[in-house]
Amino acid sequence: MNVADSRRLASELEQLGHMPVERVEEADIIVLNTCVVRQSAENKIYGRLGSLKPLKKARPDTVIGVMGCFVGKGETATLSRRFPWADVWMAPSDPARLLEHLQRGGLVEEAHSMEVQKVRRRHRLQDGDLVLPAGDRGELVSAYVSTVLGCSHACSYCIIPYRRGPERSRLKGEILDEARALAAQGVREITLLGQIVDRYGLDLEDSASLPSLLRELHEIAGLQRIRFLTSHPNWMTDALLDAVAELPKVCEHIEVPVQAGDDEVLRRMKRGYTADNYRRLIDRIRHRIDGVSIATDIIVGFPGETREQFQRTYDLLAELRLDKAHIARYSPRPQTLATRRYEDDVPEEEKEARRKALDELQAEIVGEINAELEGETVPVLVEGKKGDRWWGRTRTDKLVYFEDDDDWHGRTAPVRVTWTGPWSLIGEIDS
């Protein structure tokens, strides 16, 4: 979500006549886009803000803006007193205050704005359409598109509802216009974003839904692949699964977090389902979508989690054999129900031991899954080059590297897999 917000803000700044620079010391405008989902991320913000104080003192005209979850809703007055050298505080996904500040201060370069208009004409874009920043136009292959802002589910450990506000779906027309503009500028794959992306449209009056949105996006010329994340077990409908199965551009890859494999832990997390509910969902996904890959999220060391309860999570992961697992240690966040109600009583060394155990298990599982691809030819949408090797992803979100003299940027390469590991594959062009 922050990547999508940052890219959109960069395009807005370019339309006001600004261009990116390599070094922060050279910038007229500095924006920190922040995350506070874990304490380690929040700590980085304090350090980065502190490092900007001397720069602001040396160059008082520099505009410093802060956006994202650190700002949240209703936090501006407190933050302004604490960090007076920052000029503008912006709520998540809402850069309006910065843009207004720049326009009031006359920080608009008309000459460059004319260049942006030329870009619009060249790509046949309307004034309201998204224009990618200069560094991304014609280069960016895969882009994120926000569909649902905020969240109203309020899992007991999650700070997102308190910082990003209640769930709000963007209008379908806005999303389609953004996707068309991205495709016109060379983007070949979009990923739809939402805290619970499956709930898209439930708060709108036009009967919009994620399945119907996928079907309309599928008709956009130039787009080759469509993904979406993150799903929730309680909101993944058969209509959504059918859309994935039926639409060739929609990738057969599902991200649906389980978070824990013990029912009591799930209850205290306020997830709204049981481990057996999740098992049945995985069966349903695999039954309806051929060749699907499934990713999950897991939190270890939630307050009160015993070793026996953790073992149930371990056993569930071993049983389901999913393609990817994002594993995190529980981090208490202010305002959340878990912080107010439960003591953070699992020692940090125990949290790390549990995280490592799941990580090692998942590496073994994915290593075995990926080994089955050796010798197979897979379609890889190539996103870029690292050193001498091109890299991209399969439809099932497997990272693939290969070497070849042709220019494969933005193209789909037929790659025969010659080596497999748990985190990536290596291959060669199958000619």
C-alpha positions in Angstrom: 0.0 0.0 0.0 2.8 2.4 0.8 4.6 1.7 -2.4 1.4 2.5 -4.3 0.9 5.7 -2.3 4.5 6.8 -2.8 4.3 6.3 -6.6 1.1 8.2 -6.9 2.5 11.1 -4.8 5.7 11.1 -7.0 3.5 11.5 -10.1 1.6 14.3 -8.4 4.8 16.1 -7.5 6.0 15.7 -11.1 2.8 17.3 -12.4 3.7 20.3 -10.2 7.1 20.5 -11.9 9.4 18.6 -9.6 11.8 15.8 -10.5 13.5 13.2 -8.3 17.1 13.6 -7.1 19.6 10.9 -6.0 20.7 12.5 -2.6 18.4 13.7 0.1 20.7 16.7 0.7 19.9 18.0 -2.8 16.1 17.8 -2.4 13.7 20.7 -2.1 11.0 18.3 -0.9 11.5 15.3 1.3 8.7 12.9 2.1 8.8 10.0 4.5 6.1 7.4 3.9 5.8 5.4 7.1 4.7 2.1 8.5 4.1 1.2 12.1 2.8 -2.3 11.8 5.7 -3.5 14.0 7.8 -1.6 16.6 11.0 -2.1 14.6 9.4 -0.1 11.7 8.3 2.7 14.0 11.8 2.9 15.5 13.2 3.6 12.1 10.9 6.6 11.6 12.2 8.3 14.8 15.8 7.8 13.6 15.1 9.1 10.1 13.1 12.1 11.3 15.9 12.9 13.7 18.5 12.8 10.9 16.5 15.4 9.0 16.6 18.0 11.7 20.1 19.3 10.9 19.3 19.4 7.2 16.2 21.5 7.9 18.3 23.8 10.1 20.9 24.3 7.3 18.3 24.7 4.6 15.1 26.1 6.1 13.3 26.3 2.8 13.4 22.5 2.4 9.9 21.1 2.7 9.7 18.0 4.9 6.5 15.9 4.7 5.5 12.8 6.6 2.7 10.5 5.6 1.4 7.0 6.3 0.5 5.1 9.4 2.8 7.0 11.7 0.6 10.0 11.1 -2.7 8.1 11.3 -6.0 9.8 12.0 -6.0 12.8 14.4 -2.3 12.6 15.3 -1.1 15.8 13.5 -1.2 18.2 16.5 0.8 15.9 18.8 3.4 15.1 16.1 3.8 18.7 15.1 4.8 19.6 18.7 7.2 16.7 18.9 8.9 17.2 15.5 8.5 20.9 14.7 11.0 20.8 11.8 8.5 18.7 9.7 6.3 21.0 7.7 3.4 18.8 6.6 1.7 15.8 8.1 -0.4 13.6 5.9 -2.8 10.8 6.7 -2.3 7.5 4.9 -3.1 7.6 1.2 -3.9 11.3 1.3 -1.2 13.6 0.0 -3.5 16.6 -0.4 -2.0 18.6 2.4 1.5 18.5 0.9 0.2 19.4 -2.6 -1.8 22.4 -1.1 1.3 23.5 0.9 3.5 23.5 -2.3 0.9 25.4 -4.3 0.4 28.0 -1.6 4.2 28.4 -1.4 4.5 28.8 -5.2 6.6 25.7 -5.5 5.2 24.9 -9.0 7.4 24.9 -12.1 5.1 25.7 -15.0 7.8 24.9 -17.6 8.0 21.3 -16.4 4.2 21.1 -16.0 4.1 21.7 -19.8 6.3 18.6 -20.2 3.9 16.6 -18.2 1.1 17.7 -20.5 3.2 16.4 -23.4 3.5 13.0 -21.7 -0.3 13.0 -21.2 -0.9 13.6 -24.9 1.7 11.0 -26.0 0.0 8.4 -23.9 -3.6 9.6 -24.6 -4.2 10.3 -20.9 -6.8 12.7 -19.4 -5.9 15.3 -16.8 -7.3 13.1 -14.0 -5.5 10.0 -15.0 -2.5 8.7 -13.1 0.9 9.6 -14.7 3.8 7.5 -13.6 6.9 9.3 -12.4 9.5 9.9 -15.1 11.7 7.0 -13.8 8.9 4.5 -14.1 7.3 5.4 -17.4 8.1 2.6 -19.9 10.2 0.9 -17.2 7.7 -0.3 -14.6 6.3 -3.7 -15.5 4.3 -4.5 -12.4 2.4 -1.9 -10.3 0.1 -1.8 -7.2 -3.4 -0.3 -7.4 -5.3 0.4 -4.2 -8.9 -0.7 -4.1 -9.9 -0.7 -0.4 -8.5 1.9 1.9 -8.5 1.4 5.7 -10.1 -1.6 7.5 -13.0 -2.1 9.9 -12.3 -5.7 10.9 -10.1 -4.9 13.8 -8.1 -8.0 14.5 -7.0 -7.7 18.1 -3.2 -7.3 17.2 -3.6 -4.9 14.3 -3.1 -1.2 14.4 -4.3 -0.5 10.8 -7.9 0.4 11.6 -6.7 3.0 14.1 -4.2 4.5 11.7 -5.7 4.1 8.3 -9.3 4.6 9.4 -12.5 2.6 8.5 -12.9 0.6 5.4 -13.6 2.6 2.2 -13.8 1.2 -1.3 -12.6 3.3 -4.2 -15.1 3.9 -7.0 -14.8 1.2 -9.7 -14.4 3.9 -12.4 -11.4 5.4 -10.6 -9.7 2.0 -10.4 -10.4 1.2 -14.1 -9.1 4.6 -15.2 -5.9 4.1 -13.2 -5.4 0.6 -14.6 -5.9 1.9 -18.2 -3.4 4.7 -17.6 -0.8 2.3 -16.2 -1.3 -0.1 -19.1 -0.9 2.8 -21.5 2.5 3.6 -20.0 3.9 0.1 -20.2 2.7 -1.6 -17.1 1.9 -5.2 -17.9 0.8 -6.5 -14.4 -1.3 -4.9 -11.7 -1.9 -6.1 -8.1 -5.1 -4.9 -6.5 -4.6 -4.0 -2.8 -6.8 -3.9 0.3 -6.4 -4.9 3.9 -9.3 -7.3 3.1 -9.4 -7.0 -0.6 -12.2 -9.5 -0.9 -14.6 -7.0 0.7 -14.1 -4.5 -2.1 -17.4 -2.8 -3.0 -19.5 -3.9 0.0 -19.7 -0.3 1.1 -20.7 1.1 -2.3 -24.2 1.4 -3.7 -23.5 0.2 -7.3 -23.2 -3.5 -6.5 -19.5 -3.4 -7.1 -17.5 -6.5 -6.0 -14.0 -7.9 -6.5 -15.2 -10.6 -9.0 -17.0 -8.0 -11.1 -14.0 -5.6 -10.9 -11.6 -8.4 -12.0 -13.9 -9.1 -15.0 -13.8 -5.5 -16.2 -10.1 -5.1 -15.6 -9.6 -8.3 -17.7 -10.8 -6.4 -20.8 -8.1 -3.7 -20.6 -5.8 -3.8 -23.6 -2.1 -4.1 -22.7 -2.6 -5.7 -19.3 -1.3 -9.2 -19.2 -1.6 -10.2 -15.6 -3.8 -9.3 -12.6 -3.3 -10.2 -9.0 -4.9 -9.2 -5.7 -4.1 -9.3 -2.0 -4.7 -9.7 0.9 -7.7 -12.0 1.3 -9.4 -13.1 4.5 -10.8 -16.6 5.1 -14.2 -15.3 6.0 -14.7 -13.3 2.8 -13.3 -15.5 0.1 -16.4 -16.4 -2.0 -16.9 -19.0 -4.6 -17.7 -16.2 -7.1 -14.2 -14.8 -6.5 -12.6 -18.2 -6.9 -14.5 -18.8 -10.1 -13.3 -15.4 -11.5 -9.7 -16.5 -10.8 -10.3 -19.9 -12.5 -12.1 -18.4 -15.5 -10.2 -15.3 -16.4 -6.9 -16.0 -18.2 -5.3 -12.7 -17.1 -6.0 -13.3 -13.4 -3.1 -15.2 -11.9 -3.8 -18.5 -10.0 -2.2 -17.2 -6.8 -4.1 -16.6 -3.6 -2.7 -14.8 -0.5 -4.9 -15.7 2.5 -3.5 -15.4 6.0 -4.1 -18.0 8.7 -2.1 -16.2 11.5 -2.3 -19.2 13.8 -3.2 -22.9 13.9 -4.8 -23.0 17.3 -8.4 -22.1 17.8 -8.0 -20.4 21.2 -5.3 -18.2 19.8 -7.4 -17.4 16.8 -10.3 -16.4 19.0 -8.1 -14.0 21.0 -6.8 -12.6 17.8 -10.5 -12.0 16.8 -9.9 -13.7 13.4 -13.5 -15.1 13.2 -12.7 -18.7 12.1 -11.2 -21.9 13.3 -8.2 -23.9 12.1 -10.6 -26.4 10.5 -12.4 -23.6 8.7 -9.1 -22.7 7.2 -8.3 -26.3 6.2 -11.6 -26.5 4.3 -11.0 -23.2 2.6 -7.6 -24.4 1.3 -9.3 -27.5 0.0 -12.0 -25.4 -1.7 -9.4 -23.1 -3.3 -7.4 -26.1 -4.6 -10.5 -27.8 -5.9 -11.8 -24.8 -7.9 -8.5 -23.4 -9.3 -6.1 -25.7 -11.2 -2.5 -25.3 -10.4 -3.1 -22.7 -7.7 -0.3 -21.5 -5.4 -1.3 -20.3 -1.9 0.5 -17.9 0.4 -0.2 -17.3 4.1 0.8 -15.1 7.0 1.6 -16.3 10.5 2.2 -14.5 13.8 4.2 -16.4 16.5 4.4 -15.5 20.1 0.9 -13.9 20.4 0.1 -13.2 24.1 -0.6 -16.4 26.0 0.5 -18.7 23.2 1.8 -21.9 24.8 4.2 -24.3 23.2 1.4 -26.7 22.6 -0.6 -24.0 20.8 2.4 -23.1 18.7 2.8 -26.8 17.8 -0.7 -26.8 16.4 0.4 -23.9 14.1 3.5 -25.9 13.1 1.5 -29.0 12.4 -1.1 -27.1 10.3 1.7 -25.5 8.1 3.3 -29.0 7.7 -0.1 -30.5 6.8 -1.2 -27.8 4.2 2.1 -27.4 2.4 1.5 -23.9 1.2 3.7 -22.2 -1.4 4.8 -19.2 0.8 4.5 -18.2 4.4 5.2 -14.7 5.8 6.2 -15.4 9.4 6.4 -12.6 12.0 7.0 -12.3 15.7 4.1 -10.7 17.6 4.8 -7.0 18.3 2.5 -5.1 20.7 1.0 -2.0 19.1 -0.6 0.9 21.0 -4.4 1.2 20.9 -5.0 -2.4 19.8 -7.2 -4.7 21.8 -4.4 -7.2 22.4 -2.2 -4.6 24.0 -5.0 -3.3 26.2 -6.2 -6.8 27.2 -3.3 -9.2 27.2 0.3 -9.2 28.6 3.0 -9.7 26.1 4.2 -12.7 28.0 6.1 -14.8 25.4 9.9 -14.0 25.8 11.5 -12.5 22.7 14.0 -15.4 22.5 11.1 -17.9 22.4 9.3 -15.9 19.7 12.5 -16.0 17.6 12.9 -19.7 18.2 9.3 -20.3 17.0 9.7 -18.0 14.0 12.9 -19.8 13.0 11.3 -23.3 13.4 8.4 -22.3 11.1 10.8 -20.7 8.6 12.9 -23.8 8.4 9.8 -26.0 8.0 8.5 -23.7 5.2 11.9 -23.7 3.5 11.8 -27.5 3.4 8.2 -27.6 2.1 8.8 -24.9 -0.6 12.1 -26.6 -1.6 10.2 -29.8 -2.3 7.3 -28.0 -4.2 9.8 -26.1 -6.4 11.9 -29.2 -7.1 8.9 -30.5 -9.1 9.4 -27.7 -11.5 12.9 -28.7 -12.6 12.9 -29.4 -16.3 9.6 -27.7 -16.8 9.1 -24.6 -19.0 7.3 -21.8 -17.2 6.1 -18.4 -18.5 8.0 -15.6 -16.7 6.9 -12.0 -16.9 10.3 -10.2 -16.9 10.5 -7.2 -14.6 14.2 -6.3 -14.7 17.8 -7.3 -14.7 20.2 -7.8 -11.8 23.8 -8.0 -13.1 23.8 -10.4 -16.0 20.6 -12.1 -15.1 17.0 -11.2 -16.0 14.4 -11.8 -13.3 10.7 -12.1 -13.2 7.9 -14.1 -11.7 5.7 -17.0 -12.9 1.9 -16.7 -12.7 2.1 -18.6 -9.4 4.5 -15.9 -8.0 7.7 -18.0 -8.2 10.9 -15.8 -8.6 12.9 -16.9 -11.6 16.3 -15.8 -12.9 17.9 -16.5 -16.3 20.6 -15.2 -18.6 20.0 -14.3 -22.2 21.4 -11.7 -24.7 17.9 -10.6 -25.9 16.0 -7.7 -24.3 13.3 -9.4 -22.3 12.2 -6.4 -20.2 8.4 -6.3 -20.0 8.0 -9.5 -22.1 6.9 -13.0 -21.1 9.8 -15.4 -21.4 9.5 -19.2 -21.8 12.1 -20.4 -19.2 13.1 -24.0 -18.8 13.9 -24.5 -15.1 17.4 -25.9 -14.5 17.8 -25.3 -10.8 15.4 -25.0 -7.9 15.6 -23.7 -4.4 13.1 -22.7 -1.7 13.1 -19.0 -2.6 13.9 -18.8 -6.3 14.4 -20.7 -9.5 17.1 -20.5 -12.2 16.6 -21.4 -15.8 17.3 -20.8 -19.5 15.3 -19.7 -22.5 13.5 -22.6 -24.0 13.9 -22.0 -27.7 
